[in-house]
Amino acid sequence: MRTLGATLHAVSPGAVEIALVPGPAVSQQHGFVHAGAVSAVADSAAGYAALTLMPPGAGVLTAEFKINLLAPAAGDRILARGRVVKAGRTLTLAQAEVVAETEGREKLVALLTATLMAVQGRDGVGD
């Protein structure tokens, strides 16, 4: 997230928000935030939301995700809001809505659905 310039904006049990300020480093040829950057913040928001409900010492790993890009991501700030849909012992289903914020107004630009796996005892994860 540091490479993209994204920051953790809010954390609560089962929910995480990540903010990204658009700039040339994350933009594509038309000036919109690149789909790869949108996907990365959405995946991280969903993953960290899942992690908030996992046992202490667990790590999180994305098993799969699907993203729908609904509109070009452009604005003053991009917000990825991850939330847990269903938490399990091993697998958790989460979603992330990505909105573009311009002058206080929000526009939905992407929707991600992810399956995340709790990981224990893997080189620095869950140790």
C-alpha positions in Angstrom: 0.0 0.0 0.0 2.9 2.3 0.7 4.0 2.0 -3.0 0.6 3.1 -4.1 0.4 5.9 -1.6 -2.7 4.3 0.1 -3.4 4.7 3.8 -5.4 2.9 6.3 -8.3 5.2 7.0 -10.6 3.3 9.4 -10.7 -0.1 11.2 -13.4 -1.7 13.1 -14.4 -5.4 13.6 -15.3 -6.8 10.2 -14.7 -3.5 8.4 -11.7 -1.6 7.0 -11.4 1.5 4.9 -8.4 2.4 2.8 -7.9 5.8 1.1 -5.9 6.5 -2.0 -5.1 10.0 -3.4 -4.9 9.8 -7.2 -1.7 10.9 -8.8 0.5 10.1 -11.8 2.1 7.1 -10.1 -1.2 5.2 -10.1 -2.9 6.7 -13.2 -3.4 5.2 -16.6 -3.1 6.9 -20.0 -6.4 8.8 -19.7 -5.7 10.1 -16.2 -8.0 7.7 -14.3 -6.7 5.6 -11.4 -5.4 2.4 -13.0 -7.6 -0.7 -12.5 -4.6 -2.5 -10.9 -4.4 0.2 -8.2 -8.2 0.1 -7.7 -8.1 -3.7 -7.4 -5.2 -3.6 -5.0 -6.8 -1.2 -2.5 -10.1 -3.2 -2.8 -8.4 -6.5 -2.2 -6.5 -5.1 0.8 -9.6 -3.5 2.3 -11.5 -6.8 2.0 -8.5 -8.8 3.3 -7.9 -6.6 6.3 -11.6 -6.6 7.2 -11.5 -10.4 7.2 -8.3 -10.3 9.3 -10.1 -8.3 12.0 -12.3 -11.3 12.7 -9.6 -14.0 12.6 -7.9 -15.4 15.7 -4.9 -13.6 17.2 -1.7 -14.5 15.4 -3.4 -15.5 12.2 -2.5 -14.1 8.8 -4.8 -13.6 5.9 -4.4 -14.7 2.3 -6.7 -14.0 -0.6 -7.9 -17.3 -2.2 -9.8 -15.6 -5.0 -11.5 -12.4 -5.9 -13.8 -10.9 -8.6 -14.0 -7.2 -9.3 -16.5 -5.3 -11.3 -15.2 -2.0 -12.6 -18.3 0.2 -12.8 -16.9 3.6 -13.7 -13.6 5.4 -14.3 -11.9 6.0 -10.9 -11.3 9.8 -10.8 -11.7 12.3 -8.0 -10.0 13.9 -5.1 -9.8 10.6 -3.2 -10.5 6.9 -3.8 -11.9 5.0 -0.8 -12.1 1.2 -0.6 -14.5 0.0 2.1 -14.1 -3.6 2.9 -16.6 -5.5 5.0 -17.0 -9.2 6.0 -20.1 -10.9 4.6 -19.5 -14.2 6.4 -16.6 -15.2 8.6 -15.6 -18.8 9.0 -12.8 -20.6 10.8 -10.8 -21.1 7.6 -12.5 -19.2 4.9 -14.1 -15.8 5.0 -16.2 -14.1 2.4 -15.8 -10.3 2.1 -16.7 -7.4 -0.2 -15.2 -4.1 -0.9 -17.0 -1.1 -2.4 -14.7 1.4 -4.0 -15.9 5.0 -4.4 -14.4 8.1 -6.0 -14.9 11.1 -3.8 -15.1 14.6 -5.4 -16.0 17.7 -3.4 -17.7 15.5 -0.7 -19.8 13.5 -3.2 -19.2 9.8 -3.7 -19.5 7.7 -6.9 -19.3 3.9 -6.8 -16.6 2.9 -9.2 -15.9 -0.8 -8.3 -17.2 -3.7 -6.4 -15.0 -6.6 -5.3 -16.1 -9.9 -3.8 -13.3 -12.0 -2.2 -12.7 -15.4 -0.5 -10.0 -15.1 2.1 -8.1 -17.8 4.0 -6.8 -17.7 7.6 -3.2 -18.7 7.6 -1.2 -20.0 10.6 2.5 -20.9 11.1 3.9 -19.7 7.7 7.3 -17.9 8.0 6.3 -14.8 10.0 2.6 -15.3 9.5 0.7 -16.3 12.6 4.0 -17.0 14.6 
